[in-house]
Amino acid sequence: MTTVNAATAKASMPRRILAHSWRLALGLLLGILGFGMVYEGYSPDNPADLDAVGLVVGLDILCGLAAFVLYPFRHRFPVPVVAALVLLSIPSAVAAGITLMGVASLATRRKPWEIAGISVLFIGSMLISERLASTVLIPVGEALAWWETTITALVLLAVMVLSGMYIGGRRQLAAAQREQLHSAQREREAQIHAAKADERTRIAREMHDVLAHRLSLVALHSGALEYRSDLTPEETRQTAGIIRENSHLALGELREVLGMLRDPNTLREDESARPQPTLEQLEQILADSRAAGTAVNLELEPGARERLDALPQSTGRHLYRIIQEVLTNARRHAPRQEVRLLVGGGGERLFLRAANRLDVGPREAPEPGSPPSSGLGLTGLAERVRLAGGELQIEPEEQGEFVLKVWLPWGT
């Protein structure tokens, strides 16, 4: 970052020098023209007048040099510097050009009170300068009338002020456009970061749904192998096979999900790159739960089978994950209780009711081999239902039964 800033500073330095140089050159050119117009018609007849002219010319040049020294400080002290330039232009024709440049520079700020004050001071300085030039310093010819001087000052002011305000307007417009561009870039970056964070949250939810089911089966069956000594060799072999199969499935699904997390380009639209279960796999998780010792009874309301076959893939995936989480929670918190599932619904909403009796055993002594609870299962489930545009309701456990009801739009 320091290197970039240093390179930017080096690149901008020549531009600033060039910007100051052409302004100073233009001011000097205008000052020389004004100096020539003031002194070209004067030819003194006696040496005393020539000495006086020398003093006046010296004062003119000295004030002009002071004006050129002050001009670069106009950005830091705009009003005092321009006011000083206007005052220096009273005895100095050389300073007149740089004074006009200063007035135009002040006008770029587009502040009416500053422009009005400097305009009054500029008109007064021109009236005083004309009077001094015609009566005191260099009496040459007939002096201009006050109204002629005022008109000349107004014309010069109009040109400088309008030019400065136009330049200032263009600068403000360019600054506003740059700010809008930077704001749009920041907003775009924020949207990208938010999309990535949201996608990773969704992947984390998928990871929980995928692994919780598999690992709970592994934990239950391995616990059975550890604590039960009455298993036959055939039962031991079958249990070990279930553990091996679910371990391999969990590792494969974990590999896919972690692959998504490692990919920085993973966004919302890349839905097909992660495990996407469907209702066709529902029978498999029901069989896995029954094999783990959790009885599951699935009922379908009349007419629900036809509607489930035509269910959109996204809604089917949500229903699958919800049932999977319900079964996982039942194995954790009520391992010896039957889970009853009822699927149906009419109109525009799909209905799922899941119920199981609460485990009456001591809660502080979990069953050996049961996996630890993350405490986020129902929270993630509620978030999934909310994102799907549905509704989740958990009935009070007053009758010794845990009941969960879910409504999902058929066309999600």
KEKE-3310 file (N, C-alpha, C; in steps of 0.2 Angstrom, whole numbers, plus 5000, padded with zeros to 4 digits):
npx = (5004:5010:5019:5011:5005:5016:5020:5009:5010:5022:5018:5008:5015:5022:5011:5005:5015:5015:5001:5002:5012:5007:4997:5003:5011:5001:4996:5007:5009:4997:4999:5010:5005:4996:5005:5011:5001:4998:5010:5014:5010:5017:5029:5040:5045:5055:5069:5066:5053:5055:5063:5053:5045:5053:5053:5039:5038:5047:5040:5028:5033:5039:5027:5021:5029:5027:5014:5014:5021:5012:5002:5002:4997:4984:4975:4976:4973:4961:4952:4959:4971:4967:4961:4972:4980:4971:4972:4986:4986:4982:4993:5000:5002:5008:5004:4990:4986:4988:4980:4967:4967:4967:4955:4946:4950:4945:4932:4929:4926:4913:4905:4894:4895:4909:4912:4905:4910:4924:4922:4916:4928:4937:4931:4932:4946:4950:4944:4951:4964:4964:4961:4973:4983:4980:4980:4990:5001:5005:5002:4994:4986:4968:4958:4948:4931:4921:4911:4914:4926:4920:4911:4921:4927:4916:4914:4926:4926:4914:4918:4929:4923:4912:4919:4926:4916:4910:4921:4923:4910:4912:4922:4916:4906:4914:4920:4909:4905:4916:4915:4903:4906:4916:4908:4899:4907:4912:4899:4896:4907:4904:4891:4896:4904:4894:4886:4895:4897:4884:4882:4892:4886:4875:4881:4887:4875:4871:4881:4879:4867:4870:4880:4876:4866:4873:4884:4877:4871:4883:4889:4879:4878:4892:4892:4884:4892:4902:4896:4888:4888:4881:4879:4878:4890:4886:4877:4886:4895:4886:4883:4895:4897:4887:4892:4904:4899:4892:4901:4910:4901:4899:4912:4913:4903:4907:4919:4915:4907:4917:4925:4918:4918:4932:4933:4934:4926:4913:4897:4879:4873:4879:4872:4872:4884:4886:4881:4865:4851:4836:4818:4817:4827:4822:4817:4828:4834:4824:4825:4838:4837:4827:4836:4845:4838:4827:4811:4800:4786:4778:4766:4754:4743:4727:4728:4740:4752:4752:4754:4766:4774:4775:4781:4791:4809:4817:4808:4806:4819:4820:4810:4815:4827:4822:4815:4825:4833:4823:4823:4836:4837:4827:4834:4844:4838:4827:4830:4823:4810:4796:4795:4783:4777:4768:4762:4755:4743:4734:4728:4739:4750:4761:4761:4769:4769:4778:4780:4785:4786:4792:4808:4809:4819:4833:4839:4851:4860:4865:4862:4874:4886:4879:4878:4885:4875:4873:4865:4860:4852:4837:4837:4844:4835:4823:4828:4830:4817:4811:4818:4814:4801:4791:4783:4786:4781:4782:4775:4770:4777:4768:4760:4769:4775:4784:4781:4781:4777:4776:4775:4776:4777:4770:4776:4789)
npy = (4994:5006:5008:5009:5022:5030:5029:5035:5048:5052:5052:5062:5073:5080:5084:5093:5103:5107:5112:5123:5130:5134:5142:5152:5157:5162:5172:5180:5184:5191:5201:5208:5213:5222:5230:5236:5243:5252:5260:5263:5275:5286:5298:5307:5324:5331:5327:5325:5320:5308:5301:5300:5291:5280:5276:5273:5262:5253:5251:5245:5233:5227:5224:5216:5205:5201:5197:5186:5177:5175:5169:5155:5150:5151:5140:5136:5147:5154:5166:5177:5177:5180:5193:5200:5200:5207:5220:5222:5224:5237:5247:5241:5236:5224:5215:5213:5204:5191:5193:5193:5179:5174:5178:5171:5158:5159:5159:5146:5140:5142:5150:5161:5173:5175:5177:5189:5198:5199:5204:5217:5222:5221:5230:5242:5243:5245:5257:5265:5263:5268:5281:5285:5282:5291:5304:5305:5296:5293:5304:5304:5309:5310:5305:5290:5290:5287:5278:5272:5265:5257:5249:5242:5235:5227:5219:5212:5205:5198:5189:5182:5177:5169:5160:5154:5148:5140:5131:5126:5120:5109:5103:5099:5091:5080:5076:5071:5061:5052:5049:5043:5032:5026:5023:5014:5004:5000:4996:4985:4977:4974:4968:4956:4950:4948:4939:4929:4926:4922:4911:4903:4901:4894:4883:4878:4875:4864:4855:4852:4846:4835:4828:4826:4817:4805:4803:4802:4789:4781:4784:4778:4764:4761:4762:4752:4741:4743:4742:4731:4714:4703:4701:4692:4684:4687:4698:4707:4708:4714:4726:4732:4733:4743:4754:4756:4759:4770:4779:4780:4786:4798:4804:4806:4815:4825:4829:4834:4845:4853:4855:4864:4875:4878:4884:4900:4906:4901:4904:4909:4904:4892:4879:4866:4860:4855:4842:4836:4831:4821:4818:4805:4798:4797:4785:4779:4785:4783:4769:4768:4774:4765:4754:4758:4757:4766:4767:4771:4779:4782:4792:4796:4808:4806:4808:4814:4807:4808:4822:4824:4817:4826:4836:4851:4851:4859:4861:4847:4844:4852:4847:4834:4837:4842:4831:4823:4830:4829:4816:4814:4822:4815:4802:4807:4813:4806:4791:4778:4779:4779:4788:4797:4802:4813:4817:4829:4840:4853:4865:4878:4875:4863:4851:4845:4834:4830:4818:4812:4802:4809:4805:4796:4792:4796:4813:4818:4807:4802:4790:4777:4780:4788:4803:4819:4833:4847:4858:4867:4862:4863:4877:4879:4872:4880:4891:4886:4883:4896:4903:4895:4900:4896:4890:4886:4877:4872:4863:4864:4854:4847:4836:4826:4823:4827:4838:4843:4854:4859:4870:4871:4880:4873:4876:4880)
npz = (5000:5004:4994:4983:4986:4986:4973:4967:4972:4966:4953:4953:4956:4945:4937:4946:4946:4933:4932:4940:4933:4920:4924:4931:4920:4912:4920:4921:4907:4905:4914:4909:4897:4903:4909:4898:4892:4902:4903:4890:4883:4889:4890:4898:4899:4907:4917:4931:4931:4925:4935:4944:4937:4937:4950:4952:4942:4948:4960:4955:4949:4960:4968:4959:4959:4973:4972:4963:4972:4982:4976:4974:4986:4987:4988:5001:5009:5004:5003:5010:5003:4989:4992:4996:4984:4976:4982:4980:4966:4965:4965:4955:4939:4934:4943:4940:4930:4937:4948:4942:4938:4951:4956:4948:4952:4965:4963:4959:4970:4972:4981:4986:4995:4997:4984:4981:4991:4987:4974:4976:4982:4972:4962:4969:4970:4957:4953:4962:4958:4944:4947:4954:4944:4935:4940:4951:4951:4937:4927:4913:4898:4897:4911:4914:4915:4931:4929:4917:4921:4931:4923:4915:4925:4929:4918:4917:4929:4927:4917:4923:4935:4930:4922:4932:4941:4932:4930:4943:4944:4935:4942:4954:4949:4943:4954:4962:4953:4954:4967:4967:4959:4967:4978:4972:4969:4982:4987:4978:4982:4995:4993:4986:4996:5006:4999:4998:5012:5015:5007:5012:5025:5022:5016:5028:5035:5027:5029:5042:5041:5033:5039:5053:5053:5047:5056:5068:5067:5066:5078:5087:5083:5085:5098:5102:5099:5108:5121:5121:5124:5120:5107:5092:5081:5068:5069:5074:5063:5054:5060:5061:5047:5044:5051:5044:5031:5033:5038:5027:5018:5025:5025:5011:5008:5017:5011:4999:5003:5010:5000:4993:5002:5001:4989:4983:4974:4975:4975:4977:4965:4962:4964:4961:4964:4977:4989:4984:4990:4987:4988:4984:4991:5003:5009:5011:5022:5032:5033:5038:5050:5056:5057:5066:5078:5080:5079:5065:5058:5044:5037:5024:5019:5010:4993:4994:4989:4975:4973:4980:4971:4961:4966:4967:4965:4974:4985:4988:4993:5004:5012:5014:5021:5033:5038:5040:5050:5060:5063:5067:5079:5086:5088:5096:5108:5111:5111:5112:5107:5097:5081:5073:5058:5048:5032:5021:5016:5008:4996:4994:5002:5009:5021:5036:5050:5064:5077:5093:5108:5123:5130:5145:5153:5163:5160:5162:5160:5147:5134:5131:5119:5111:5101:5105:5107:5097:5099:5090:5081:5080:5078:5066:5058:5059:5053:5040:5036:5036:5026:5016:5014:5023:5037:5054:5069:5086:5097:5114:5127:5135:5136:5137:5125:5111:5098:5081:5069:5052:5039:5021:5006:4991:4979:4981)
capx = (5000:5014:5022:5006:5004:5022:5020:5004:5012:5027:5014:5004:5019:5023:5004:5004:5019:5012:4995:5004:5016:5003:4993:5008:5013:4996:4995:5013:5007:4992:5002:5015:5001:4993:5010:5013:4995:4998:5016:5016:5009:5020:5036:5041:5049:5060:5072:5063:5047:5058:5065:5047:5042:5057:5050:5033:5039:5050:5035:5024:5036:5039:5021:5019:5033:5024:5008:5016:5023:5006:4997:5002:4994:4977:4971:4976:4970:4958:4950:4965:4976:4964:4960:4979:4981:4967:4975:4992:4985:4981:4999:5004:4999:5010:5000:4983:4985:4988:4974:4962:4968:4965:4948:4943:4951:4941:4925:4928:4923:4905:4902:4892:4897:4916:4913:4902:4915:4930:4919:4916:4935:4940:4928:4935:4953:4950:4942:4957:4970:4963:4962:4980:4986:4978:4981:4995:5007:5008:4996:4994:4980:4962:4956:4942:4925:4921:4906:4918:4930:4915:4909:4926:4928:4911:4915:4932:4923:4909:4922:4932:4918:4908:4924:4928:4911:4910:4926:4921:4905:4914:4926:4911:4903:4918:4921:4903:4905:4921:4912:4897:4909:4919:4902:4896:4912:4911:4893:4897:4911:4900:4887:4900:4906:4888:4884:4900:4896:4878:4883:4895:4882:4871:4885:4888:4869:4871:4886:4876:4861:4872:4884:4873:4863:4877:4888:4873:4871:4890:4889:4874:4881:4898:4891:4881:4897:4906:4893:4884:4892:4877:4878:4880:4895:4882:4875:4892:4897:4881:4883:4902:4896:4883:4897:4909:4896:4890:4908:4912:4896:4900:4918:4912:4899:4911:4924:4911:4905:4923:4928:4914:4921:4938:4932:4932:4921:4907:4891:4873:4870:4882:4868:4873:4891:4885:4876:4858:4846:4829:4813:4818:4831:4819:4816:4835:4836:4820:4828:4844:4834:4825:4841:4848:4833:4822:4805:4798:4780:4777:4759:4753:4736:4724:4730:4747:4757:4752:4757:4773:4778:4776:4784:4798:4815:4819:4804:4808:4825:4819:4806:4820:4832:4818:4813:4832:4834:4819:4825:4842:4835:4824:4839:4848:4835:4822:4832:4819:4804:4794:4794:4777:4777:4762:4764:4749:4742:4730:4729:4746:4755:4763:4761:4772:4769:4782:4779:4787:4786:4799:4812:4807:4825:4837:4842:4858:4864:4864:4863:4881:4887:4875:4883:4884:4871:4876:4861:4859:4848:4831:4838:4845:4829:4819:4831:4829:4810:4810:4821:4809:4795:4787:4781:4787:4778:4784:4770:4772:4778:4764:4758:4775:4776:4787:4777:4784:4773:4780:4771:4780:4774:4771:4780:4795)
capy = (5000:5012:5008:5012:5029:5034:5030:5040:5055:5054:5053:5068:5079:5083:5087:5099:5108:5109:5116:5129:5133:5137:5148:5158:5160:5166:5178:5184:5187:5196:5207:5211:5216:5227:5235:5239:5247:5258:5264:5265:5282:5291:5301:5313:5330:5333:5321:5324:5315:5301:5298:5298:5285:5274:5274:5270:5256:5248:5248:5241:5226:5224:5222:5211:5199:5199:5194:5179:5173:5174:5166:5147:5149:5152:5135:5135:5153:5157:5173:5182:5178:5184:5200:5203:5200:5213:5226:5223:5226:5244:5251:5237:5233:5217:5210:5213:5197:5186:5195:5190:5172:5173:5179:5165:5152:5159:5158:5139:5137:5143:5152:5168:5178:5176:5181:5196:5202:5200:5208:5224:5225:5222:5236:5248:5243:5247:5264:5269:5262:5272:5288:5286:5282:5297:5310:5305:5292:5294:5308:5303:5310:5311:5300:5288:5292:5282:5273:5268:5260:5252:5244:5238:5230:5222:5215:5208:5201:5193:5184:5178:5173:5164:5155:5150:5145:5134:5126:5123:5115:5103:5099:5096:5085:5075:5073:5067:5055:5048:5046:5038:5026:5022:5020:5008:4998:4997:4992:4979:4972:4972:4963:4950:4948:4946:4933:4923:4924:4919:4905:4898:4899:4889:4876:4875:4871:4858:4851:4850:4841:4829:4824:4824:4810:4800:4802:4799:4782:4779:4784:4773:4757:4759:4762:4746:4736:4744:4740:4725:4708:4698:4701:4686:4686:4690:4705:4711:4710:4719:4733:4735:4736:4749:4759:4757:4762:4777:4783:4782:4791:4804:4806:4808:4821:4830:4831:4838:4851:4856:4858:4871:4880:4880:4888:4907:4908:4898:4909:4906:4901:4886:4875:4859:4858:4852:4836:4838:4825:4822:4814:4798:4795:4797:4779:4776:4788:4780:4763:4769:4776:4759:4750:4761:4756:4771:4765:4777:4777:4788:4791:4801:4809:4804:4812:4817:4804:4811:4829:4823:4815:4832:4842:4854:4848:4863:4859:4841:4844:4855:4842:4829:4839:4843:4824:4820:4833:4827:4809:4814:4824:4809:4798:4810:4815:4800:4785:4772:4781:4779:4794:4797:4807:4813:4822:4830:4847:4855:4872:4880:4873:4856:4850:4839:4834:4825:4818:4807:4803:4811:4799:4796:4791:4802:4817:4819:4802:4800:4783:4776:4780:4793:4808:4825:4838:4854:4863:4871:4858:4866:4883:4878:4870:4885:4895:4883:4884:4903:4904:4892:4904:4892:4891:4880:4877:4867:4863:4863:4847:4846:4829:4821:4822:4832:4838:4848:4855:4863:4871:4874:4881:4868:4878:4883)
capz = (5000:5004:4987:4978:4988:4984:4966:4965:4974:4961:4947:4953:4957:4938:4935:4950:4944:4926:4933:4943:4928:4915:4927:4932:4914:4909:4924:4919:4901:4906:4918:4904:4893:4906:4911:4892:4891:4906:4902:4883:4881:4894:4888:4901:4896:4911:4921:4937:4930:4923:4941:4947:4934:4939:4957:4951:4939:4953:4965:4951:4948:4967:4970:4955:4962:4979:4970:4961:4977:4986:4972:4975:4993:4987:4990:5008:5012:4997:5003:5012:4997:4984:4994:4995:4977:4973:4985:4977:4960:4964:4962:4950:4933:4933:4947:4937:4927:4942:4952:4938:4939:4958:4957:4944:4956:4971:4960:4958:4976:4971:4988:4985:5000:4995:4977:4982:4994:4982:4968:4979:4983:4965:4958:4972:4968:4950:4954:4965:4953:4939:4950:4955:4938:4930:4944:4956:4949:4930:4924:4905:4895:4901:4915:4912:4920:4936:4927:4913:4925:4934:4918:4913:4931:4929:4912:4919:4935:4924:4913:4928:4940:4926:4921:4938:4943:4927:4931:4949:4943:4932:4947:4958:4945:4942:4961:4963:4949:4957:4974:4965:4957:4973:4982:4969:4970:4989:4988:4975:4986:5001:4991:4985:5003:5009:4996:5000:5019:5015:5004:5017:5030:5019:5016:5035:5037:5023:5032:5048:5039:5030:5044:5059:5052:5047:5062:5074:5066:5067:5086:5090:5081:5088:5105:5103:5099:5114:5127:5121:5124:5118:5100:5088:5076:5062:5071:5075:5057:5051:5064:5058:5040:5044:5053:5039:5026:5035:5039:5020:5016:5029:5023:5005:5009:5020:5006:4994:5006:5011:4993:4991:5006:4999:4983:4984:4969:4977:4976:4977:4959:4961:4968:4959:4966:4984:4989:4984:4991:4985:4991:4982:4996:5010:5011:5014:5029:5036:5034:5042:5057:5059:5058:5072:5083:5081:5074:5061:5055:5039:5034:5019:5018:5004:4988:4995:4985:4968:4974:4981:4965:4956:4970:4964:4968:4980:4990:4990:4996:5010:5016:5015:5026:5039:5041:5042:5056:5065:5065:5071:5085:5090:5091:5102:5114:5113:5107:5112:5106:5090:5078:5069:5053:5044:5027:5018:5015:5003:4994:4992:5007:5011:5029:5039:5057:5067:5084:5097:5115:5126:5134:5152:5157:5166:5155:5164:5159:5140:5132:5129:5112:5108:5099:5108:5104:5095:5101:5084:5076:5078:5076:5059:5055:5059:5048:5033:5035:5035:5020:5011:5014:5026:5044:5059:5075:5090:5102:5121:5129:5141:5136:5137:5118:5106:5091:5077:5063:5047:5032:5016:5000:4987:4973:4983)
cpx = (5004:5018:5018:5005:5010:5022:5015:5006:5018:5023:5011:5009:5020:5016:5003:5008:5017:5006:4997:5008:5012:4999:4997:5010:5007:4995:5001:5011:5002:4995:5007:5011:4998:4999:5012:5007:4996:5004:5018:5015:5013:5027:5037:5046:5055:5063:5069:5057:5050:5060:5059:5044:5046:5055:5044:5034:5042:5044:5030:5027:5037:5033:5019:5023:5029:5017:5009:5018:5017:5002:4996:4998:4987:4972:4970:4972:4967:4956:4955:4969:4973:4963:4967:4981:4977:4970:4982:4992:4983:4987:5002:5000:5002:5006:4992:4982:4984:4982:4968:4962:4966:4958:4944:4944:4947:4934:4924:4925:4915:4902:4900:4894:4905:4916:4910:4907:4921:4928:4919:4923:4938:4937:4931:4942:4954:4949:4948:4963:4969:4964:4969:4984:4985:4980:4987:5002:5010:5002:4997:4987:4974:4960:4949:4937:4924:4916:4910:4922:4926:4913:4915:4928:4923:4912:4921:4929:4918:4913:4925:4928:4914:4913:4925:4922:4909:4915:4925:4915:4907:4918:4921:4908:4907:4920:4915:4903:4910:4918:4907:4901:4912:4913:4899:4901:4912:4905:4893:4901:4908:4895:4890:4902:4900:4886:4888:4898:4889:4878:4887:4891:4877:4874:4886:4881:4868:4875:4883:4871:4864:4876:4881:4869:4867:4881:4884:4872:4877:4890:4885:4877:4887:4897:4888:4887:4901:4903:4889:4888:4888:4876:4881:4886:4892:4880:4881:4895:4892:4882:4890:4901:4892:4888:4902:4905:4894:4896:4910:4908:4898:4906:4917:4908:4903:4916:4921:4910:4912:4926:4924:4917:4928:4938:4930:4927:4914:4902:4885:4871:4873:4878:4870:4880:4891:4881:4869:4853:4839:4824:4814:4823:4828:4818:4823:4836:4831:4822:4834:4842:4831:4830:4845:4844:4828:4816:4802:4791:4778:4770:4758:4745:4734:4726:4737:4752:4758:4755:4764:4777:4779:4779:4791:4804:4818:4815:4805:4814:4824:4815:4811:4825:4828:4817:4820:4834:4830:4821:4832:4841:4832:4829:4843:4845:4830:4824:4827:4812:4802:4793:4788:4777:4771:4763:4757:4749:4738:4731:4736:4751:4755:4763:4765:4771:4773:4781:4782:4787:4793:4802:4811:4813:4828:4840:4849:4863:4862:4866:4871:4881:4883:4879:4881:4879:4874:4872:4859:4854:4841:4832:4840:4839:4824:4821:4829:4821:4808:4812:4817:4803:4789:4786:4783:4784:4780:4779:4773:4772:4774:4761:4763:4776:4779:4783:4780:4779:4777:4775:4776:4776:4775:4775:4786:4801)
cpy = (5006:5013:5011:5020:5033:5034:5035:5047:5057:5056:5060:5074:5083:5087:5093:5105:5111:5114:5123:5133:5137:5143:5154:5161:5164:5172:5183:5188:5192:5203:5211:5215:5222:5232:5239:5244:5253:5263:5266:5272:5287:5292:5307:5318:5332:5327:5320:5319:5308:5298:5296:5291:5279:5271:5270:5263:5251:5246:5244:5234:5223:5221:5216:5204:5196:5195:5187:5175:5171:5169:5158:5145:5150:5147:5134:5141:5157:5164:5178:5183:5182:5191:5203:5204:5207:5220:5227:5225:5234:5248:5247:5234:5226:5212:5209:5206:5192:5187:5192:5182:5170:5173:5173:5159:5153:5157:5151:5136:5138:5145:5160:5173:5179:5179:5188:5200:5204:5205:5215:5226:5226:5228:5242:5249:5246:5255:5268:5268:5267:5280:5289:5286:5288:5304:5311:5302:5294:5298:5308:5304:5311:5305:5297:5290:5286:5276:5269:5263:5255:5247:5240:5233:5225:5217:5210:5203:5196:5187:5179:5174:5168:5158:5151:5146:5139:5129:5122:5118:5109:5099:5095:5090:5079:5072:5069:5061:5050:5045:5041:5031:5022:5019:5014:5002:4995:4993:4985:4974:4970:4967:4956:4946:4945:4940:4927:4921:4920:4912:4900:4896:4894:4882:4873:4872:4865:4853:4848:4844:4835:4825:4822:4818:4804:4798:4800:4792:4779:4778:4779:4766:4756:4759:4755:4740:4737:4741:4734:4719:4702:4697:4695:4689:4689:4697:4709:4713:4715:4726:4736:4737:4742:4755:4761:4761:4769:4782:4785:4787:4798:4808:4809:4815:4827:4833:4836:4845:4856:4859:4864:4876:4883:4885:4895:4909:4905:4904:4905:4902:4894:4881:4867:4856:4855:4846:4839:4832:4827:4818:4806:4795:4795:4790:4776:4779:4785:4773:4763:4770:4769:4754:4752:4760:4761:4769:4772:4775:4783:4786:4797:4802:4807:4810:4815:4814:4807:4818:4829:4821:4821:4838:4844:4851:4852:4861:4852:4840:4847:4850:4836:4831:4840:4836:4822:4823:4830:4820:4809:4817:4819:4804:4800:4811:4810:4794:4779:4774:4781:4786:4793:4803:4807:4819:4823:4837:4848:4863:4873:4878:4866:4856:4844:4840:4828:4824:4812:4808:4805:4805:4801:4794:4797:4806:4818:4813:4799:4793:4782:4776:4785:4800:4815:4830:4845:4860:4868:4868:4861:4873:4883:4876:4875:4890:4893:4884:4891:4905:4901:4895:4900:4894:4885:4882:4871:4868:4862:4856:4845:4839:4824:4819:4828:4832:4844:4848:4860:4864:4874:4875:4876:4870:4881:4881)
cpz = (5000:4997:4982:4979:4985:4976:4963:4966:4968:4954:4947:4954:4950:4936:4939:4948:4937:4927:4935:4937:4923:4918:4928:4926:4911:4913:4922:4912:4901:4909:4913:4900:4896:4908:4904:4891:4895:4905:4895:4881:4885:4891:4892:4898:4900:4915:4928:4936:4928:4930:4944:4944:4936:4945:4956:4948:4944:4958:4961:4951:4955:4969:4966:4957:4968:4977:4967:4966:4981:4982:4973:4982:4993:4989:4998:5012:5006:4998:5005:5006:4991:4986:4994:4988:4974:4976:4981:4970:4959:4962:4957:4945:4931:4937:4945:4934:4932:4947:4948:4939:4946:4959:4953:4949:4962:4969:4959:4964:4976:4978:4986:4989:4998:4989:4978:4985:4990:4976:4970:4979:4977:4962:4962:4970:4961:4950:4957:4961:4947:4941:4951:4949:4934:4934:4948:4953:4942:4926:4916:4902:4900:4905:4913:4917:4925:4933:4921:4916:4928:4929:4916:4919:4931:4924:4914:4924:4932:4921:4918:4932:4936:4924:4927:4941:4938:4929:4938:4949:4940:4937:4952:4955:4945:4949:4963:4959:4952:4963:4972:4963:4962:4977:4979:4969:4977:4990:4984:4979:4992:4999:4989:4992:5006:5006:4998:5007:5019:5013:5009:5023:5028:5018:5023:5037:5033:5027:5039:5047:5037:5035:5050:5058:5052:5053:5068:5073:5068:5075:5089:5089:5085:5096:5107:5103:5105:5120:5127:5120:5121:5111:5097:5083:5070:5063:5072:5068:5053:5054:5061:5051:5040:5046:5048:5033:5027:5036:5032:5017:5019:5026:5016:5005:5012:5015:5001:4997:5008:5005:4991:4996:5004:4993:4984:4979:4970:4978:4976:4971:4958:4965:4967:4961:4973:4984:4989:4984:4988:4989:4989:4987:5003:5013:5014:5021:5034:5038:5039:5050:5060:5061:5065:5078:5084:5076:5071:5057:5051:5036:5029:5019:5011:4999:4988:4991:4978:4968:4976:4975:4961:4960:4967:4968:4974:4986:4993:4994:5003:5015:5018:5021:5033:5042:5043:5049:5062:5068:5069:5078:5089:5092:5096:5108:5116:5109:5107:5110:5098:5087:5073:5064:5049:5039:5023:5016:5008:5001:4991:4997:5009:5018:5031:5047:5059:5074:5087:5104:5118:5130:5141:5156:5159:5161:5156:5162:5152:5139:5129:5121:5108:5107:5103:5104:5103:5098:5096:5079:5074:5076:5068:5055:5054:5053:5041:5031:5033:5028:5014:5010:5018:5033:5049:5066:5079:5096:5109:5123:5135:5142:5136:5130:5115:5100:5088:5071:5058:5041:5027:5010:4995:4981:4975:4978)
residu = (MET:THR:THR:VAL:ASN:ALA:ALA:THR:ALA:LYS:ALA:SER:MET:PRO:ARG:ARG:ILE:LEU:ALA:HIS:SER:TRP:ARG:LEU:ALA:LEU:GLY:LEU:LEU:LEU:GLY:ILE:LEU:GLY:PHE:GLY:MET:VAL:TYR:GLU:GLY:TYR:SER:PRO:ASP:ASN:PRO:ALA:ASP:LEU:ASP:ALA:VAL:GLY:LEU:VAL:VAL:GLY:LEU:ASP:ILE:LEU:CYS:GLY:LEU:ALA:ALA:PHE:VAL:LEU:TYR:PRO:PHE:ARG:HIS:ARG:PHE:PRO:VAL:PRO:VAL:VAL:ALA:ALA:LEU:VAL:LEU:LEU:SER:ILE:PRO:SER:ALA:VAL:ALA:ALA:GLY:ILE:THR:LEU:MET:GLY:VAL:ALA:SER:LEU:ALA:THR:ARG:ARG:LYS:PRO:TRP:GLU:ILE:ALA:GLY:ILE:SER:VAL:LEU:PHE:ILE:GLY:SER:MET:LEU:ILE:SER:GLU:ARG:LEU:ALA:SER:THR:VAL:LEU:ILE:PRO:VAL:GLY:GLU:ALA:LEU:ALA:TRP:TRP:GLU:THR:THR:ILE:THR:ALA:LEU:VAL:LEU:LEU:ALA:VAL:MET:VAL:LEU:SER:GLY:MET:TYR:ILE:GLY:GLY:ARG:ARG:GLN:LEU:ALA:ALA:ALA:GLN:ARG:GLU:GLN:LEU:HIS:SER:ALA:GLN:ARG:GLU:ARG:GLU:ALA:GLN:ILE:HIS:ALA:ALA:LYS:ALA:ASP:GLU:ARG:THR:ARG:ILE:ALA:ARG:GLU:MET:HIS:ASP:VAL:LEU:ALA:HIS:ARG:LEU:SER:LEU:VAL:ALA:LEU:HIS:SER:GLY:ALA:LEU:GLU:TYR:ARG:SER:ASP:LEU:THR:PRO:GLU:GLU:THR:ARG:GLN:THR:ALA:GLY:ILE:ILE:ARG:GLU:ASN:SER:HIS:LEU:ALA:LEU:GLY:GLU:LEU:ARG:GLU:VAL:LEU:GLY:MET:LEU:ARG:ASP:PRO:ASN:THR:LEU:ARG:GLU:ASP:GLU:SER:ALA:ARG:PRO:GLN:PRO:THR:LEU:GLU:GLN:LEU:GLU:GLN:ILE:LEU:ALA:ASP:SER:ARG:ALA:ALA:GLY:THR:ALA:VAL:ASN:LEU:GLU:LEU:GLU:PRO:GLY:ALA:ARG:GLU:ARG:LEU:ASP:ALA:LEU:PRO:GLN:SER:THR:GLY:ARG:HIS:LEU:TYR:ARG:ILE:ILE:GLN:GLU:VAL:LEU:THR:ASN:ALA:ARG:ARG:HIS:ALA:PRO:ARG:GLN:GLU:VAL:ARG:LEU:LEU:VAL:GLY:GLY:GLY:GLY:GLU:ARG:LEU:PHE:LEU:ARG:ALA:ALA:ASN:ARG:LEU:ASP:VAL:GLY:PRO:ARG:GLU:ALA:PRO:GLU:PRO:GLY:SER:PRO:PRO:SER:SER:GLY:LEU:GLY:LEU:THR:GLY:LEU:ALA:GLU:ARG:VAL:ARG:LEU:ALA:GLY:GLY:GLU:LEU:GLN:ILE:GLU:PRO:GLU:GLU:GLN:GLY:GLU:PHE:VAL:LEU:LYS:VAL:TRP:LEU:PRO:TRP:GLY:THR)
# end
